[in-house]
Amino acid sequence: MRDFIGVPLCPAVDHQTLANDTVTARCRATGEPSHLPMMELHTFIIQSITPFRFFGRT
């Protein structure tokens, strides 16, 4: 199921997060999951939403 409320990424915390400090971030447009260390989530989000800057602001 796709999320159409305008959130480009959906990070998920699950049993794997607790076991190995990883998080899954799913892209709304493609549904493709990315598994990454929890400490890299902030950087991943910033890099992922950069093309989606609103109203031409940088």
OpenMM code with the backbone's topology and positions (N, CA, C; nanometers):
from openmm import Vec3, app, unit

residues = "MET ARG ASP PHE ILE GLY VAL PRO LEU CYS PRO ALA VAL ASP HIS GLN THR LEU ALA ASN ASP THR VAL THR ALA ARG CYS ARG ALA THR GLY GLU PRO SER HIS LEU PRO MET MET GLU LEU HIS THR PHE ILE ILE GLN SER ILE THR PRO PHE ARG PHE PHE GLY ARG THR".split()
positions = [
    Vec3(0.0838, -0.1178, 0.0000),
    Vec3(0.0000, 0.0000, 0.0000),
    Vec3(0.0886, 0.1245, 0.0000),
    Vec3(0.0565, 0.2184, -0.0831),
    Vec3(0.1346, 0.3416, -0.0901),
    Vec3(0.0751, 0.4480, -0.0001),
    Vec3(0.1627, 0.5321, 0.0484),
    Vec3(0.1244, 0.6426, 0.1357),
    Vec3(0.1216, 0.7699, 0.0514),
    Vec3(0.0064, 0.8332, 0.0394),
    Vec3(-0.0068, 0.9497, -0.0468),
    Vec3(-0.0202, 1.0810, 0.0296),
    Vec3(0.0234, 1.0876, 0.1550),
    Vec3(0.0071, 1.2110, 0.2305),
    Vec3(0.1243, 1.3069, 0.2134),
    Vec3(0.2230, 1.2712, 0.1346),
    Vec3(0.3329, 1.3621, 0.1074),
    Vec3(0.4612, 1.3328, 0.1820),
    Vec3(0.4682, 1.2238, 0.2526),
    Vec3(0.5898, 1.1863, 0.3245),
    Vec3(0.6738, 1.1005, 0.2303),
    Vec3(0.7920, 1.1498, 0.1860),
    Vec3(0.8686, 1.0765, 0.0858),
    Vec3(0.9357, 0.9494, 0.1372),
    Vec3(0.9586, 0.9392, 0.2680),
    Vec3(1.0232, 0.8215, 0.3258),
    Vec3(0.9473, 0.7740, 0.4481),
    Vec3(0.9528, 0.6445, 0.4691),
    Vec3(0.8892, 0.5874, 0.5872),
    Vec3(0.9923, 0.5024, 0.6610),
    Vec3(1.0541, 0.5545, 0.7673),
    Vec3(1.1469, 0.4724, 0.8448),
    Vec3(1.0694, 0.3755, 0.9331),
    Vec3(1.1205, 0.2546, 0.9457),
    Vec3(1.0532, 0.1527, 1.0256),
    Vec3(1.1477, 0.0983, 1.1319),
    Vec3(1.0982, 0.0907, 1.2533),
    Vec3(1.1715, 0.0308, 1.3646),
    Vec3(1.1033, -0.1013, 1.3949),
    Vec3(1.1817, -0.2088, 1.3948),
    Vec3(1.1244, -0.3410, 1.4192),
    Vec3(1.2202, -0.4240, 1.5040),
    Vec3(1.1968, -0.5538, 1.5097),
    Vec3(1.2816, -0.6409, 1.5919),
    Vec3(1.4269, -0.6398, 1.5458),
    Vec3(1.4511, -0.6224, 1.4153),
    Vec3(1.5887, -0.6154, 1.3663),
    Vec3(1.6588, -0.4899, 1.4171),
    Vec3(1.5856, -0.3809, 1.4288),
    Vec3(1.6428, -0.2563, 1.4804),
    Vec3(1.6996, -0.2786, 1.6193),
    Vec3(1.6228, -0.3449, 1.7023),
    Vec3(1.6664, -0.3696, 1.8391),
    Vec3(1.7825, -0.4672, 1.8454),
    Vec3(1.7865, -0.5631, 1.7534),
    Vec3(1.8908, -0.6650, 1.7554),
    Vec3(2.0245, -0.6155, 1.7002),
    Vec3(2.0199, -0.5360, 1.5917),
    Vec3(2.1469, -0.4987, 1.5287),
    Vec3(2.1593, -0.3499, 1.4948),
    Vec3(2.0775, -0.2657, 1.5558),
    Vec3(2.0850, -0.1199, 1.5369),
    Vec3(2.0750, -0.0772, 1.3905),
    Vec3(1.9875, -0.1430, 1.3150),
    Vec3(1.9610, -0.1014, 1.1779),
    Vec3(1.8166, -0.0550, 1.1677),
    Vec3(1.7891, 0.0195, 1.0626),
    Vec3(1.6540, 0.0692, 1.0388),
    Vec3(1.6232, 0.0501, 0.8906),
    Vec3(1.4962, 0.0321, 0.8593),
    Vec3(1.4534, 0.0203, 0.7209),
    Vec3(1.3825, 0.1490, 0.6822),
    Vec3(1.4258, 0.2107, 0.5737),
    Vec3(1.3602, 0.3303, 0.5216),
    Vec3(1.3023, 0.2943, 0.3854),
    Vec3(1.1716, 0.3089, 0.3716),
    Vec3(1.1053, 0.2740, 0.2465),
    Vec3(1.0702, 0.4013, 0.1696),
    Vec3(1.1049, 0.4031, 0.0414),
    Vec3(1.0755, 0.5162, -0.0461),
    Vec3(0.9287, 0.5110, -0.0874),
    Vec3(0.8566, 0.6209, -0.0681),
    Vec3(0.7142, 0.6238, -0.1019),
    Vec3(0.6913, 0.6041, -0.2508),
    Vec3(0.7719, 0.6660, -0.3341),
    Vec3(0.7504, 0.6622, -0.4785),
    Vec3(0.7720, 0.5238, -0.5381),
    Vec3(0.8737, 0.4522, -0.4901),
    Vec3(0.9079, 0.3228, -0.5498),
    Vec3(0.8725, 0.2042, -0.4624),
    Vec3(0.8575, 0.2267, -0.3333),
    Vec3(0.8331, 0.1168, -0.2405),
    Vec3(0.9592, 0.0405, -0.2056),
    Vec3(1.0726, 0.0846, -0.2603),
    Vec3(1.1999, 0.0162, -0.2383),
    Vec3(1.2520, 0.0414, -0.0969),
    Vec3(1.2854, -0.0668, -0.0246),
    Vec3(1.3403, -0.0489, 0.1098),
    Vec3(1.4921, -0.0308, 0.1066),
    Vec3(1.5419, 0.0462, 0.2009),
    Vec3(1.6860, 0.0609, 0.2213),
    Vec3(1.7136, 0.0245, 0.3660),
    Vec3(1.8051, -0.0690, 0.3861),
    Vec3(1.8429, -0.1116, 0.5207),
    Vec3(1.9761, -0.0448, 0.5533),
    Vec3(1.9801, 0.0281, 0.6653),
    Vec3(2.1015, 0.1004, 0.6981),
    Vec3(2.1190, 0.1097, 0.8487),
    Vec3(2.2425, 0.1360, 0.8938),
    Vec3(2.2658, 0.1552, 1.0367),
    Vec3(2.1849, 0.2739, 1.0885),
    Vec3(2.1313, 0.2609, 1.2075),
    Vec3(2.0472, 0.3648, 1.2647),
    Vec3(2.1198, 0.4995, 1.2717),
    Vec3(2.2501, 0.4974, 1.2957),
    Vec3(2.3269, 0.6213, 1.3056),
    Vec3(2.3372, 0.6941, 1.1713),
    Vec3(2.3079, 0.6272, 1.0594),
    Vec3(2.3144, 0.6887, 0.9271),
    Vec3(2.1781, 0.7367, 0.8776),
    Vec3(2.0724, 0.7169, 0.9557),
    Vec3(1.9376, 0.7523, 0.9117),
    Vec3(1.9240, 0.9013, 0.8823),
    Vec3(1.9771, 0.9859, 0.9684),
    Vec3(1.9666, 1.1309, 0.9481),
    Vec3(2.0277, 1.1716, 0.8146),
    Vec3(2.1477, 1.1261, 0.7863),
    Vec3(2.2153, 1.1588, 0.6606),
    Vec3(2.1367, 1.1054, 0.5416),
    Vec3(2.0859, 0.9837, 0.5531),
    Vec3(2.0078, 0.9230, 0.4454),
    Vec3(1.8828, 1.0057, 0.4149),
    Vec3(1.8137, 1.0509, 0.5185),
    Vec3(1.6923, 1.1307, 0.4989),
    Vec3(1.7256, 1.2628, 0.4308),
    Vec3(1.8287, 1.3309, 0.4787),
    Vec3(1.8676, 1.4590, 0.4187),
    Vec3(1.9027, 1.4408, 0.2714),
    Vec3(1.9799, 1.3390, 0.2388),
    Vec3(2.0183, 1.3146, 0.0999),
    Vec3(1.8979, 1.2764, 0.0146),
    Vec3(1.8025, 1.2068, 0.0722),
    Vec3(1.6863, 1.1607, -0.0035),
    Vec3(1.5867, 1.2719, -0.0327),
    Vec3(1.5722, 1.3671, 0.0595),
    Vec3(1.4716, 1.4716, 0.0383),
    Vec3(1.5278, 1.5964, -0.0277),
    Vec3(1.6582, 1.6051, -0.0455),
    Vec3(1.7180, 1.7232, -0.1075),
    Vec3(1.6539, 1.7561, -0.2425),
    Vec3(1.6262, 1.6584, -0.3300),
    Vec3(1.5611, 1.6927, -0.4575),
    Vec3(1.4187, 1.7463, -0.4404),
    Vec3(1.3594, 1.7302, -0.3226),
    Vec3(1.2213, 1.7696, -0.2995),
    Vec3(1.2093, 1.9021, -0.2250),
    Vec3(1.3076, 1.9898, -0.2334),
    Vec3(1.3012, 2.1192, -0.1648),
    Vec3(1.1761, 2.1938, -0.2098),
    Vec3(1.1090, 2.2562, -0.1147),
    Vec3(0.9822, 2.3217, -0.1435),
    Vec3(1.0015, 2.4667, -0.1859),
    Vec3(0.9258, 2.5108, -0.2829),
    Vec3(0.9191, 2.6495, -0.3271),
    Vec3(1.0549, 2.7051, -0.3696),
    Vec3(1.1433, 2.6193, -0.4170),
    Vec3(1.2718, 2.6644, -0.4666),
    Vec3(1.3712, 2.7040, -0.3598),
    Vec3(1.3383, 2.6818, -0.2348),
    Vec3(1.4311, 2.7162, -0.1259),
    Vec3(1.5389, 2.6107, -0.1171),
    Vec3(1.6600, 2.6517, -0.0846),
    Vec3(1.7695, 2.5560, -0.0710),
    Vec3(1.8226, 2.5569, 0.0691),
] * unit.nanometer
topology = app.Topology()
chain = topology.addChain("A")
for resn in residues:
    res = topology.addResidue(resn, chain)
    for name in ("N", "CA", "C"):
        topology.addAtom(name, app.Element.getBySymbol(name[0]), res)
